């Protein structure tokens, strides 16, 4: 998500989607993004763990919703640059007929999404260009692909920290969930203020005037996004500990990124 809706992109300014791509080991980034990512990691060496556990959380969320909850439609806002195991790949692996709409407003993401985010023949994958702060536009365009009379899995992964005003961020979530029928789910994660080193790294990153500054929030603020929803266990927790796969060496470490999944019942 950028502040500029223009179709042009500026390779001289670090961008969150490209930095994230770099930290995940991707190649769709520029020197300015790699420099920004390296600076964040220098200040906060745990940043790579944050990105990897956040990505793994997304995968577990989609697998759970498509598998155990039977969700066949996903609205993924703040897509970021395609990597491996994107939402449609995971969902359609479980249910090939799944329909997925990706939303972003970064033109570089648009170029890659059109080339790489391709659906299985039984399902549908669509991409729309819109800003996360404009839920009405998102809903209007997504309705061309998704049936809002049937449950939807709304994915807001690492995107709401780019909405600087917390009340506005909550309003966006509320409006999107309001448009979805009972039986829909909200899957959400974001960077948190739980680690002072992470907070300081993000503060310095924001001081470099990136395309969109990022705002870590408290776990309690993240829980506020789920108001009125039935939380799935274990609630809002560090991403690494949300229904992790069993490991022989014990519980995974906490990271400065929390997430959860909630169900709309009425």
N, C-alpha and C positions, 0 to 999 in steps of 0.2 A: 504494500500500500504506500503510495507516495502522496505528497501534498499537491503535486502538479498533475492534472489530468491529461496533459499534452501527450501525443503519441510519440514524441521524441524522448530519448533518454540521454542522460549526461554521464559519460564514462569518467568524468573527472571528480565526481562526488560519490562517496561510498553509499551503497544502498543496502538495506537490511536483507533483502532476498538474496543478493549476490554474496554478501558476507556470510550468511547462513549456508549458502551453497558451498562456499570455500571451506568453512569449518566442518562440513560433512564430507569433505574430500572431493567435491565436485570441481568441474572445470569451467563452468559458466560464470566467470567473474573477471574483474579487471584488476590491474596492479593496485589501484586505490582501495579496492575492496579487500585484497589480501593484506595490504598494509594495515587497514583498520582492524581486520580480524587478528592479525599478529599482535597489534597493540593491546587489544582486549585480552588476549591470552597471556600476554606479558604481565598485565596487571592482575589477571584472574585466570590462573592455569586450569581451573576447573571448567572453563567455558566449553571445551570440546565435550566433556561429559554431559553438560547441560544440553547441547545440541543433540547428542546421540540418544540420551534418555528421553528427550522430548519426541524425537522421531519414533523411538520404540513405543512410546505411549500412544502415539497416533495409530500405529499398527495394531496394538492390542485393543484399542477402542473400536476400530473399524471391524476387526475380526469378531469381537463380542457382539456388536450391534447387528452385523450381517448374519452371524451364526446363531447365537443364543436368543437374540431378540427378533430376528426375522425382518430386519429393516432392508428394504430394497431400493431406497432412494436416499441420496446424500447430497447435501448442499455444503460444499467445502469453501469457506471464505478466507482469503489470504493464502492462496495456494502456495505461493513461492515457486521457485524454479523446480521443475520435475527432477526427481532423483530415482531411486529404486523403491519399489513397493509403495507407489502412490495410492491414494484412496481407492480409485477405481480398480486398480490391479488386485488389491486385497479383497475388496467387496466382490468383484466378479470371479475371483478364485473360489469364493464360498457360494455365490449365486450369480451365474453368468448373466442373468437378465437384469441385474442391478443398473440403475440409472444414476449418474453422477453429474452434478454441475459444479464446475470450478469457477471461483471468482477471484480476480485480482485486478489491479489497475496499473501494474508495472508493464510497460510495453515489451521489455525483454522477456518477461514471463509469458506474455501473450504469444510471442514468436515461437518460443520453445513448446508451449502448451499445444499450439495448433499442430506441431510436428510430432510430438511425443505422447500426448495424452489421448491415445486412441483406444476406443472401446472394443470389447468382444462383439461379434455379430449379434448375439442375443440381447445385448444391453445397449445403453446409450451413454456417451460421454460428451458433455458440452462445456464450452468455456465462454464466460461473459466478462466483459471489461466493466468494472464498477468499483466504486470506493466503499470500503467497509462502513464508512460513516453515512452512507446513503442507502438505508435498508429498503426504501420504497423502490428504488431503481433495481436493486438486487432481486426483490420479490417479483417485480413485474417481468423482468427478463427470465428469471428462473422458471416461472410458470409456463413458459413455452416448452420446457422439457420435463418438469416435475409435476406430478398430480398432487396438489396441496389438499386434496380430500383424503389422502392416504398418508400414513406416518413417514416422517423424514428424519434422517440423522443430520442435525446441524453441527458442522465442525468449525470451531473458532480456535485454531491452534496457533498460539504465539502472535496473534494479530491485535488483540485489544490493548496491549501495551503501547501500540502506535497511536492509539486514541488518547491524547494527553489528558482530557477531562474525564474523570471517573464517572460522573453523572451521565455524560454523553455516552460513554461506553456501555453503561448499564441500560440506558435507553435504547441503544442499538440492539442489544440482546433481547430486551423485552419486546421490542417491535417484531423482531424476527420470529421469536417463539410464539407470539400472539397469532401470527399468520399460519402456524403449523397446527395440525389436528392433534387431538389426544392420541397417545401412543408414540408421539415423536420424542426424540432424544436430543439433548445438548451435550456435545463433547467439547471440552475446553481446556486449554492449558496456557500458561504465561509465566514469564520470569517473575520472581518474587524478591522481596526485600529481606529475605531470611539470611543472606550471607553478605556481610559488610564489604568483602572484597569484590563481590559481583556488583553491588550497588555502586561502588567507587569506579569500577571499570566502565560501567554504563554511563555514569556521570561524565567521565572524561571523554567517552565516545560521543556523547551528546554535545559536548563543548566543541567538538571538531566540525559541527554543523553538517551532519549527515542529511540525506534526503528526507528522512523522517526520524525525529528523536524517539527514544523508547523510554517507557516509564514502568519500572518494576513496581509491583503492588504487594500488599500483605496477603497471606493466605485467606484472611478474613474478608478482604475485599474481593478476592476471586470467588469465595463462597457466596458473596452477594449477588453474583451473576445468576446463581441457581435459585434465587428466591422464587417460591411457589412451585418448584419442581421436586419430585421424589428422588433423592440421591441414591445412586447405586453404591453399594459398599466397595471400598472403604471410605467413601466421601471424597473431600478435597484433600489430597496428600501430595507429597513430593512425587513427581512423575515416575521416578524409578521404583516406587513402592505401590503403584496402582496396579493390582493384580499381576505382579511379575511372574514370569515363568520360574519354575522351581530351579534352584541352583545349589550345587553341593557345598558351596562355601558360605552359605548363609544369606542374610538379608542384604539387598543391594544398598549402596551408600545413598544418603540424601543428596539431592541437588537443588539448586536455587531456581527450580521451575516446578510449579505445582499444577495439578489438574484434577479433573473429575468428570463424571458423567451423570446427568440427571434426566428423569423421565417426566413428560408432561401428561398428567392424568385427567385434566379437565379444563 
